[in-house]
């Protein structure tokens, strides 16, 4: 990716993030998903995104340093359920803060990648928990 492609990706990420945050803030205590999905409220979505953004940022930073992180145990659904249980005691403000910090950390990490270092695996890591992930969560919300 060149500098303009990175900037465009980050603009899309920020726009989708802001759109998702607006939806989460409009219905902070209501169940957000349909009956056949986990009964998450805004706190759960924020905590979920914070976990995944931190993980993908850790992966990106490890790759830049020539390291590989160990794989997480379980399927994505199992990981999500485990993290949701672990984070269920968070307050909405705490989960929101964690997510916003993870979002900003992710942006800084991507912006710090030297232009000559971009390669397909690193680009996939940078996109892993960006605009598409946020847009998917907005589409899952049914309230």
Buried (B, 14 or more C-beta within 10 A) or exposed (E): BEEEEBEEBBEBBBEBBEBBBEBBEEEBEEBBBEEEEBEBBBBBBBBBBBBBBBBBBBBBBEBBEEEEEEEEEEEEEEBBEBBBEEBEEBEBEBBBBBBBEBBEBBBEBBEEBEEEEBEEEBBEBBBBBBBEBBBEBBEBBEE
